[in-house]
Amino acid sequence: MKRIEDIEKMSLEELEVAAVESRVAVPEGLEDRIRASLAAKSAVEEKTLAEKNRRGWLPYASVAVAASLATAFVIYRIEDSRLKDTYNDPYLAYAQVEDAFQMISDKMAVGMDLASKADETAEKTIEIINKTTE
């Protein structure tokens, strides 16, 4: 039996000759098990990648849809002729609108931060599960 240092110094041709000359019994069905393992690993990686891609844009899309609906509702309510103006000073009204939008922005930022932390925790959990199943 050769030492590891000797094996590392061998050329590819020498390694090939040594492999052909050695008579190591290969377990029956090994090739099929290797292929099945590689296929399963590939499927898990594809599924994980697809889930990451799907989850990656979904929170942003839902926020964009919610903001669009809120904007459309506000525009509809502003254009509704039944509403009367509650502010005599347009600058004061504009300041109130800015305050409302800032509050909405702050709340959405907190929600996005929580969603991001939950996503990180989920990814770490998936990594741990994948490591223990390997």
Secondary structure, DSSP 8 states (H G I E B T S, - for coil): ---HHHHHHS-HHHHHHHHHH------TTHHHHHHHHHHHHHHHHHHHHHHHHHHHHHHHHHHHHHHHHHHHHHHHHHH-TT-----S-HHHHHHHHHHHHHHHHHHHHHHHHHHHHHHHHHHHHHHHHHHHH-
